[in-house]
C-alpha cells in the first residue's frame, strides 16, 4: 500500500466528502481514507496508482492533484 497526499478542492460539506470517498472506493474498495476539507487534504492508503485515484476524484467533479 502507498500513502497518497492529495489536494482536492470544492469539498464544502459532508455530502462532498462522501462523494470523494465513494469515488476512491470505486477504484480501491480496501483503501483507507482520511479527509480534512478545511485544508483541502485527502490522505489515501491504497494499492492503486496516484493517477488512478486522482482521475476517479476528478471525474466525480472535485479537482484533485497529488500534493507533496
HELIX and SHEET records of a PDB file:
HELIX    1   1 UNK A   14  UNK A   27  1                                  14    
HELIX    2   2 UNK A   37  UNK A   39  5                                   3    
HELIX    3   3 UNK A   50  UNK A   59  1                                  10    
SHEET    1   A 4 UNK A  32  UNK A  36  0                                        
SHEET    2   A 4 UNK A  41  UNK A  46 -1                                        
SHEET    3   A 4 UNK A   2  UNK A   8 -1                                        
SHEET    4   A 4 UNK A  64  UNK A  66 -1                                        
END                                                                             
